[in-house]
Amino acid sequence: MQTLNKRAPGRRKKVFFNKGRQVDKTSLIEAQELLSSFLPLKKDMLIEYLHLFNDKYNALFPKHMRALSELMKLSMSEIYEVASFYAHFHIMDEDNISVPDVTIKVCDSITCAMNESEKLYHNIKLKYKNFRVEKAPCMGRCNYAPVVEVNHNHILNADNSKVLKAISEKNFSYNNNKFISFEEYVSKGGYQLFKKILNGDVSFDNMIEIFSESGLRGLGGAGFPAFKKWQFVKSYKGPRLMCINADEGEPGTFKDRYYLNKDPHRFLEGTLVAAKLVDAQKCYLYIRDEYYGLIKLIEQQVKILEDKNIVEKNFLEIRRGAGAYICGEESALIESIEGKRGLPRNRPPYVAEVGLFGRPTLVHNVETVYWIREIYEKGGKWFSSYGRNGRKGLRTFSV
């Protein structure tokens, strides 16, 4: 039988050719230098690469998107449709446009609006005409309303004088020295559960028994029992993956930020335990871009775990959101990690079966994994003893 799909004799394989305006040499060199530590380039890292350009130049210029298109062997339309989906990318129409070095964002969520953020916005807009001043959706700091972001520094209980001080002192970054350190966490029994699971002292069945009794559910909104998630994901043939959803974007919600900020290693140990229970090959931590300072904090703590040989290098990979509320939905989040627009998938199949990169995927919320160590140490009955109206367990509300 003759095969119809064979290429005709002498016919060459199609070579990528970037249509439209061609990239200039200077922009190509700039792009190569910026991306040099990320070689080989991967399609699923597109959003991370866009962040690099947006951070460095405070905008996405056509010349750099053309360079990225050529280096990644993607069309300009593929680059543009992803970049334009996410609100935190400032796309320029022309290359020769001057952009300000400082971007000021004023939160306009209902909590900040009730604390006169609209008035503050107009005052800032009037005073800083040479800066980029814009409104932005909820920044996850509603307990400190109103909030203003100056580059990557969030000013809490903001007013005109605090904004002026940040700009005058060029205080554009985030600093947190009040979290529980690795040393302090380990001194109080931290990572002992993870070690027991690695050594086989605590089995999958042991954990299922404890957590089925605890009543711990997914605390991102859906409320699906955590132990059942582990069973479902593990029932599918590997390799399996895991994702952490730290993209809380609902106005008035900031519980995940609170836990990440306060006790990052309790969160990380819970993540590693859950990943090991389903034999995940890799775990992605998707953190919203509004928590840029927390992203840096978690990066530092993951590096400590790698240096201490608690986790192998690159097992935990942090992905940075880009200002898309919809990515709080698990399948949209997975699309975003794959370097695409964050559009929810049709279901079935569910992500437990066909998730990230087509593999069975465990998706957990920050608070869900945060409770894992304490439930193990105190027992399932301890956790289930809390709750009202027939419900079991605890959950955190942002007040």
C-alpha positions in Angstrom: 0.0 0.0 0.0 1.3 3.5 -0.9 1.7 6.0 1.9 0.0 9.3 1.0 1.7 11.4 3.7 5.2 11.0 2.4 7.0 14.2 1.2 7.5 14.4 -2.5 11.1 13.5 -3.6 13.5 16.5 -3.4 11.0 18.6 -1.4 12.6 20.4 1.5 11.3 20.6 5.1 9.4 23.8 5.7 11.7 26.4 7.3 10.5 29.0 9.8 10.3 32.5 8.3 9.1 35.5 10.2 6.7 37.4 7.9 6.1 41.2 8.1 8.7 43.7 9.3 12.0 42.0 10.0 13.9 42.2 13.3 16.8 44.7 13.5 20.2 43.6 14.6 20.3 45.8 17.7 17.0 44.5 19.0 18.0 40.9 18.4 21.2 41.3 20.4 19.2 43.0 23.2 16.8 40.0 23.2 19.6 37.5 23.1 21.4 39.1 26.1 18.2 39.3 28.1 17.3 35.6 27.4 20.8 34.2 27.7 20.2 32.5 31.0 17.1 30.8 29.8 18.5 28.8 26.9 17.2 26.7 25.3 14.1 28.7 24.9 10.8 26.9 25.6 7.3 27.8 24.3 5.7 27.4 27.7 8.0 30.1 29.1 6.7 32.8 26.7 4.9 34.7 29.5 8.1 34.7 31.6 10.1 36.0 28.7 7.5 38.8 28.2 7.9 39.7 31.8 11.7 40.1 31.3 11.1 42.7 28.5 8.3 44.4 30.3 10.4 44.8 33.5 13.5 46.0 31.8 11.9 48.5 29.3 8.7 49.2 31.2 6.8 48.2 28.1 6.7 45.7 25.3 8.0 47.3 22.1 7.3 45.8 18.6 11.0 45.5 17.9 11.5 43.2 21.0 8.4 41.1 20.2 9.8 40.6 16.7 13.1 39.6 18.1 11.4 37.2 20.5 9.3 35.8 17.6 12.4 35.0 15.6 14.3 33.5 18.6 11.4 31.3 19.6 10.3 30.5 16.0 6.8 31.7 16.7 4.7 34.1 14.6 4.2 37.6 15.7 0.5 36.9 16.0 1.2 34.1 18.5 3.4 36.4 20.6 0.9 39.3 20.4 -2.2 37.3 21.2 -0.6 36.0 24.4 0.8 39.4 25.4 -2.4 41.3 24.8 -4.4 38.9 26.9 -2.6 39.9 30.1 -3.3 43.3 31.7 0.2 43.8 33.1 2.0 43.9 29.8 2.2 47.4 28.4 2.2 46.9 24.6 3.5 49.8 22.5 2.3 50.5 18.9 5.6 52.0 17.8 9.2 51.5 18.7 10.2 55.2 19.1 7.9 56.0 22.0 9.3 57.3 25.2 8.0 55.5 28.3 8.3 56.7 31.9 10.6 54.9 34.3 7.9 54.8 37.0 4.5 53.2 36.9 2.0 54.1 39.6 -1.1 51.9 40.0 -3.9 52.8 42.3 -6.1 50.0 43.4 -9.8 50.6 42.5 -11.3 47.5 44.2 -14.5 48.1 46.3 -12.4 48.1 49.5 -10.0 50.7 48.3 -12.9 52.7 46.7 -14.5 52.9 50.1 -11.3 54.3 51.4 -11.2 57.2 48.9 -8.9 55.6 46.3 -10.6 57.5 43.5 -9.7 60.8 45.1 -6.2 59.6 45.6 -5.9 58.5 42.0 -6.9 61.9 40.7 -4.4 63.7 43.0 -1.6 61.4 41.8 -2.6 61.8 38.2 -2.5 65.5 38.5 0.8 65.7 40.4 2.8 63.1 38.5 2.2 63.9 34.8 5.5 62.5 33.7 4.8 59.1 35.1 2.5 56.3 34.0 -0.5 56.5 36.4 -3.4 54.0 36.1 -6.1 52.3 38.0 -5.7 48.6 38.8 -7.9 45.8 40.1 -7.7 44.3 43.6 -4.1 44.0 44.7 -4.8 41.5 47.5 -4.0 43.9 50.4 -7.6 44.9 51.3 -6.8 45.1 55.0 -4.5 48.0 54.2 -6.8 50.0 51.9 -6.2 52.2 50.0 -3.2 50.6 48.2 -0.9 52.2 45.7 1.8 50.3 43.8 4.9 52.2 42.7 6.7 49.9 40.3 6.9 46.8 42.5 6.5 48.5 45.9 3.0 48.4 47.4 2.3 51.4 49.6 -0.2 50.4 52.3 -2.8 52.8 53.7 -1.5 55.0 51.0 -1.8 58.8 50.9 -0.1 61.6 49.0 2.8 61.9 51.4 3.6 58.2 51.3 3.6 58.1 47.5 5.8 61.2 47.4 8.2 59.6 49.9 8.5 56.3 47.9 9.2 58.2 44.7 11.7 60.6 46.3 13.6 57.8 47.9 13.2 55.6 44.8 11.8 52.9 47.0 10.4 50.7 44.2 10.9 47.2 45.6 9.3 45.0 48.3 11.1 43.9 51.5 9.8 41.5 54.1 11.9 40.5 57.1 9.1 39.3 59.3 8.5 35.8 58.0 9.4 32.5 59.8 12.9 31.6 58.5 14.0 28.2 57.4 16.1 27.8 60.5 13.3 28.7 62.8 10.9 26.4 61.0 13.2 23.4 61.1 13.9 24.0 64.8 10.2 23.4 65.5 9.9 20.1 63.6 9.8 21.5 60.0 10.3 19.1 57.1 10.1 16.0 59.4 6.9 14.8 57.8 8.4 15.2 54.3 11.4 13.2 55.4 9.2 10.5 56.8 7.3 10.2 53.5 10.6 10.1 51.5 11.9 7.3 53.8 8.7 5.3 53.6 8.0 5.7 57.4 4.6 7.3 56.4 2.8 5.7 53.5 0.2 6.9 51.0 -2.4 4.8 52.8 -1.5 6.3 56.2 -2.1 9.8 54.8 -5.3 8.9 53.1 -6.7 7.5 56.4 -5.7 10.7 58.3 -7.0 13.1 55.7 -10.2 11.3 55.0 -11.0 11.6 58.7 -9.9 15.3 58.8 -12.4 16.4 56.2 -9.8 18.8 54.6 -11.2 20.1 51.4 -9.8 22.3 48.6 -9.7 25.8 50.1 -9.6 27.7 46.8 -13.3 27.6 46.4 -14.5 24.3 44.9 -14.2 22.4 48.2 -13.3 19.0 46.8 -11.9 16.6 49.5 -8.1 16.7 49.3 -7.6 13.0 49.9 -9.8 12.1 47.0 -7.8 14.4 44.7 -4.7 12.5 45.7 -6.4 9.2 45.0 -7.8 10.3 41.6 -4.5 11.8 40.3 -2.5 8.8 41.5 -4.9 6.4 39.8 -3.8 7.7 36.4 -0.7 6.6 34.6 2.3 8.9 35.1 4.3 10.9 34.7 2.2 13.2 36.9 2.6 16.9 37.6 1.4 19.3 40.3 0.4 22.9 40.3 -0.1 25.4 43.2 -2.8 28.0 42.6 -1.7 31.2 44.3 -3.7 33.5 41.9 -6.4 34.7 44.3 -7.9 37.6 42.5 -11.4 38.1 44.0 -11.9 41.5 45.4 -11.4 41.4 49.2 -9.3 38.2 49.1 -5.8 38.0 50.6 -5.6 34.8 52.7 -3.0 33.1 50.4 -0.8 36.2 50.6 -1.0 36.1 54.4 0.2 32.5 54.6 2.9 32.9 52.1 4.2 36.0 53.8 4.0 34.6 57.3 5.2 31.0 57.1 6.5 30.2 53.6 8.2 26.9 54.7 5.0 25.4 56.1 3.4 26.1 52.7 6.4 24.6 50.9 6.5 21.5 53.1 2.8 20.9 52.5 3.4 21.3 48.8 6.3 18.8 48.8 4.3 16.3 50.8 1.3 16.4 48.4 3.6 16.2 45.4 5.3 13.1 46.8 2.0 11.4 47.6 1.0 11.4 44.0 4.6 10.9 42.7 4.6 14.2 40.8 7.6 14.6 38.5 7.6 18.4 39.0 5.6 21.1 40.7 4.8 24.5 39.4 4.0 27.4 41.8 1.8 29.9 40.0 1.7 33.2 41.9 -0.1 36.3 40.8 2.0 39.2 39.6 0.4 41.5 42.2 2.5 39.5 44.7 5.8 40.2 43.0 7.7 40.6 46.3 6.3 37.3 47.5 7.5 35.6 44.3 11.0 36.8 45.1 10.7 35.6 48.7 9.5 32.1 47.7 12.3 32.0 45.1 14.8 32.6 47.9 13.3 30.0 50.2 13.2 27.4 47.4 16.9 28.1 46.7 17.6 27.3 50.4 15.8 24.0 50.1 17.8 23.1 47.0 21.1 24.1 48.7 20.2 22.0 51.8 19.4 19.0 49.5 15.8 18.8 50.8 14.5 19.1 47.3 16.2 18.5 43.9 17.0 21.6 41.8 14.2 22.7 39.6 11.6 20.4 41.1 9.8 23.5 42.3 9.3 26.0 39.5 7.8 29.4 40.1 5.6 30.9 37.4 4.5 34.5 37.5 1.0 35.5 36.6 0.4 38.6 34.5 -2.8 40.2 35.6 -5.6 37.9 34.4 -8.3 37.3 37.0 -9.6 34.2 35.1 -6.3 32.4 35.8 -7.6 31.6 39.3 -9.6 28.9 37.5 -7.5 25.8 37.5 -7.6 24.9 33.8 -7.0 28.6 32.8 -4.1 28.6 35.2 -2.7 25.5 33.4 -3.1 27.2 30.0 -1.1 30.1 31.3 1.7 27.9 32.6 1.9 26.4 29.2 2.6 29.9 27.8 -0.9 30.5 26.4 -3.8 32.8 27.0 -5.5 31.9 30.2 -8.7 30.5 28.8 -10.6 27.8 30.7 -10.8 24.4 29.1 -13.9 22.4 28.3 -14.4 19.5 30.7 -14.3 16.6 30.8 -11.5 15.6 30.7 -10.7 17.0 34.1 -7.2 18.2 35.0 -6.6 15.2 37.3 -6.6 13.1 34.2 -5.5 15.5 31.4 -3.9 18.6 32.9 -0.6 20.4 32.5 1.1 19.4 29.2 -1.5 16.7 28.9 -0.5 14.9 32.0 -2.4 13.9 35.2 -2.1 17.0 37.4 -2.8 17.7 41.0 -3.9 21.3 41.6 -4.0 22.6 45.1 -4.7 26.0 46.7 -2.1 27.6 49.0 -4.2 27.2 52.1 -4.9 23.6 51.4 -1.3 22.5 51.5 -0.6 24.9 54.4 -2.7 22.8 56.7 -1.1 19.4 55.8 1.7 19.3 58.4 -0.5 20.5 61.3 -3.3 18.0 60.5 -0.7 15.1 60.3 0.8 16.1 63.7 -2.5 16.7 65.5 -4.6 14.1 63.8 -7.6 14.1 61.5 -10.0 14.2 64.4 -8.4 17.5 65.6 -9.2 19.2 62.3 -12.6 17.7 61.8 -13.7 18.7 65.4 -14.0 22.2 64.1 -16.7 23.5 61.8 -20.4 24.5 62.0 -23.7 23.5 60.4 -22.5 20.0 59.7 -19.2 21.1 58.1 -15.8 19.8 59.1 -12.6 21.7 59.6 -11.2 25.2 59.4 -10.9 27.7 56.6 -9.6 31.3 56.5 -11.6 34.3 55.6 -10.2 37.7 54.6 -11.6 40.3 56.8 
